[in-house]
Each structure stands twice: as C-alpha cells, then as structure tokens.
Amino acid sequence: MKKLISVLLMLCMTFSFAACGNATDSSSADTGSGVSGKVTIAIGYQTVTSQTWGPLIMKNKGFLEEELAAKYPDTEFSIDWQNAQSGPPLTNNMIAGKLQFAVMGDMPILTNGEKGQTEQNYSSVFIGFDGKGKDGMNQAILIPNESDVTSVADLAGKEVATPIGGSAHRMLLLELEKNGVADQVNIVSQDATVGLSNIEQNKVAAFSIWEPFASLAEEEGYGKVLVGGEDTGVDYLDGIVADRKWVEEHEDYTICFLKALIRSHQFIVENPEEAAKIFAEETGYSESVCATIVDKVRFDTVIYDKDVETLKGSKDFLVEIGSIKDVDLEEFVDDSYLRKAYEELEMTYPSDEELQGDWLPLE
C-alpha cells in the first residue's frame, strides 16, 4: 500500500509541475507542408489506469518520433509527455491549449466531448480507442481479505466506495441493481489511494475500481475480488481525445500519432513479455501485475458500432446522475483519421459489415 501511495504521489507531483508551464506552443507548429522548423506535440496519458497504457509503448519505443521523422525529415519534433492521475486534469489542460492528444477512460471522454461542444474556445474530437475490457473486464468490486461478505447482496446496509461518475461507479450500480440492493447501500466517493487504503484498514465494506488496482490489492494481500466487472456484460472502454482545431490543421501529425498507437498495440500482441516489462518500467507497478494486464486488456484502436453504443449507454448514465447534460456522439466520434492511418500502414480497416459485429480477433 505504501508503494502504491508513493507511486500515485509521484505521478501527481509530476503532472502538477508540468501543468504549470507552457506544455506546447501550437502556434509554432508546422502546418503539414514539411517546411523546416521545430514542432512540439503534447500528449496527456495516465499510468494509473491500465487500459490507457497503449501510449506507454509508443513513448518507450519512440514510435511517434519514427513516424514523424519518416514523413518530415527536415523538421525537428519534440514530444511533451504529460502524466496525470485521471481524465479531468487532462481535459482542463486541453481546454487551456496545453495538450493536443489525451488518453482517458470512457466517462472522462464523454465529459470532454460535452465541453468540446459547449465551451466557447474549445472543440474536441474522439479519434480512436486504446484499451478495451470485454463485458466490463478490468473492473472489479474489492472487499477486505477478512470480510464476511460473500455476495453483492451482502452489501445491503453497508458503505461502499467508488470514484463517483466513473466507469467503476456505473459498474457498481449495475451490480447492486442486479442483486436488488441498489437502494440499500451507502455509496461514497473515494479515489484509488483512499479507497484501497480503506479496504486495507477494513473501513469500507467494498470498493469498486478498475485495473491495475484490483490485481495490485490481491498481489499485496490486503483485498480480494468479490465480483468482476464482466458480470455486468457492459464493455469498459478507454480512448483518445484530440483538440479538433489542431488536428484539422495538422492532419498528417494526427495520422502519425495514430500509426504509432496502432504499432504500439501490435507490439503488445506480438511481444507480451517485453510489453509487460515496459509497462512495469513506465508505471512503477510490479511486472507480474503488468503481465496480468497484458493478458486482460484488448489494445485496439478500431471504432466498432458496438463501442459507440457502449459510449451511448455511458452518456445516458452520466446524464442520469447529473454529470453532463448531453454530447452529440455523431459529431464527436470521427474515425476518418484512423482509417487513413491504417491505409498508410498498408493495413486493412474492418469493413462496414465487420464494424457492425463483434470485435475481430487481434493479429
């Protein structure tokens, strides 16, 4: 637990420091013509949420720099990587013009989308997924090791924690409703550090959270999984939001970013052991926990119709709890850049018919 807290504090301090400065000077960015100059591209990412780890491979292996250099050999590129503990700080920095791309979970994605459609000087676009958890995999309801709770129904009359407004909150409510105790549980909002500490100290009956925290609690021996998120049958999704104005003005850079992300996902599939080592190096989590993540997370950029339907369900949840008023997903979601990235990589993007079905096997 002390190791977890130290890792989270380090990440918080790192991001806070970065946010104080001018993260990127987009006015100095090249317009895509290949003219000599220096271009800074700022990317927000999260090491604390395992389904957002695709860019960690990109960062570690230098795939984005390779793609940019191949297309613009006379331009100097600087990649400004900004680590955050959650999606909201990334959205704030995007609105401030300090980030061009940010990887975040489904609920922050939708909040970002609403702000992009309501803020006067900010517009955003969703350009592709990163990590996916089938049927809710990679989320879990944790209980203390010494707990006498054996089922979700046993949580009736007890206090349960979760980050309110997040995907784990939605998963928790679905489980409580499924077991008929949604109105009998006191739900309190706690972040990962507080929630896991309270599980360790037996101060809450349960904590609903995403990976890697469930695996970490089990590995360190202070918590166990009561039920996995896959029991809900609702996919858990993370992906990439971009500054719409910037990507429209710098389409080639955007395509390079997506090509690097696709390559990162391929690397994870083809080199699972090395990917786990890179994840451990970049996050500070143990290699065994990271190996579990490699096995559980589907790293896949493709925007399937079922994924958009999942986002619609998440949007309805956020509207219901009052976190957002609305977001037009038809306007927000745009796979045109992703399709071009696949084409440049000489890869085949799924057909319209395939996009209407289930996820295709990863190759």
C-alpha positions, 0 to 999 in steps of 0.5 A: 500500500505504501508503494502504491501511495508513493507511486500515485504521489509521484505521478501527481507531483509530476503532472502538477509541475508540468501543468504549470508551464507552457506544455506546447506552443501550437502556434509554432507548429508546422502546418503539414507542408514539411517546411523546416522548423521545430514542432512540439506535440503534447500528449496527456496519458495516465499510468494509473489506469491500465487500459490507457497504457497503449501510449506507454509503448509508443513513448518507450519505443519512440514510435511517434518520433519514427513516424514523424521523422519518416514523413518530415525529415527536415523538421525537428519534433519534440514530444511533451509527455504529460502524466496525470492521475485521471481524465479531468486534469487532462481535459482542463489542460486541453481546454487551456491549449496545453495538450493536443492528444489525451488518453482517458477512460470512457466517462472522462471522454464523454465529459470532454466531448460535452465541453468540446461542444459547449465551451466557447474556445474549445472543440474536441474530437474522439479519434480512436480507442486504446484499451478495451475490457470485454463485458466490463473486464478490468473492473472489479468490486474489492472487499477486505481479505477478512470480510464476511461478505460473500455476495453483492447482496451482502452489501445491503446496509453497508458503505461502499466506495467508488470514484463517483461518475466513473466507469467503476461507479456505473459498474457498481450500480449495475451490480447492486441493481442486479442483486436488488440492493441498489437502494440499500447501500451507502455509496461514497466517493473515494479515489484509488489511494483512499479507497484501497487504503480503506479496504486495507484498514477494513473501513469500507465494506467494498470498493469498486475500481478498475485495473491495475488496482484490483490485481495490485490489492490481491498481489499485496494481500490486503483485498480480494475480488468479490465480483468482476466487472464482466458480470455486468456484460457492459464493455469498459472502454478507454480512448483518445481525445484530440483538440479538433482545431489542431488536428484539422490543421495538422492532419498528417501529425494526427495520422502519425500519432495514430500509426504509432498507437496502432504499432504500439498495440501490435507490439503488445500482441506480438511481444507480451513479455517485453510489453509487460516489462515496459509497462512495469518500467513506465508505471512503477507497478510490479511486472507480474501485475503488468503481465496480468494486464497484458493478458486482460486488456484488448489494445485496439484502436478500431471504432466498432458500432458496438463501442459507440453504443457502449459510449451511448449507454455511458452518456445516458448514465452520466446524464442520469446522475447529473454529470453532463447534460448531453454530447452529440456522439455523431459529431464527436466520434470521427474515425476518418483519421484512423482509417487513413492511418491504417491505409498508410500502414498498408493495413486493412480497416474492418469493413462496414459489415465487420464494424457492425459485429463483434470485435475481430480477433487481434493479429 
